[in-house]
Amino acid sequence: MRILIILLLMANCVFGSELPKLPDGITIDTIPDNFTRGVFYHYLHKNNEIIGTIAPATWNESEIPGTEIISSYYAELYNAYKRDTFLTKMEALIWLIATIEDYYQPVVIEKWKKLETQPPKVSLEYPWDWSYKLEKYGSIFKSKSLNENKLVIMMDDLRGHSEILQIIRTPNTGNVTTAEIIKMSVQMNRAIDLQLSPAVDTIIGGKTFKTVQNTFMEQMWQWHYWYTDNNEIIYIGANLLKDDRFRYPNVIQQILNSIKW
């Protein structure tokens, strides 16, 4: 705590006035350059991770040896791939705060596409700039399927493909119960903690699923949904990694709400 207070005081001193209010969960620390007097680097943190920085962009030599006159600063928010240059560090900080607040807002999707697959038989809507793939997922839940039984919805961005949602709809040839497939899922994913998060009922497309949520390695948020009857097994899994868990949960819910079997 004492170190944090010192860093905050240093940040206030270096910026020359009281710092603007930082977004919830965001902290800033200020590190002096090891070689040049009066040069500082400012790092913004969220969840113990550096998410952005403010640093000198251009400078001129000073008449005092070992010092520099900073003529501009750059600000960068890493995961949003956004960067700009400003004349003062305060302007850079104000821009970075606004960029952070905008980036961590829940994403609103304006354009959607409709998808119908068979097999696995399911229809849903998903964001227009996302993609999907079909797979055959064998030896799952004691099911014997001769056809593709897995649909994966993927988000495409500058980082590549992120598998956001998977739907497995497969015959219940093993005659297993919902409790049994939940137990199998827990054995495959030890992050599922039914004592911490007991399974509750939720309705998707008119069918009643058992569902739980959990974090995975403190970086990913996961949703699990299970359904069985005498004929079939349906498993739905959603994964949102790092910043996406703050930005896309409403989008996941909209996809689930659109599902028809």
Disulfide bonds with the S-S distance in Angstrom:
none
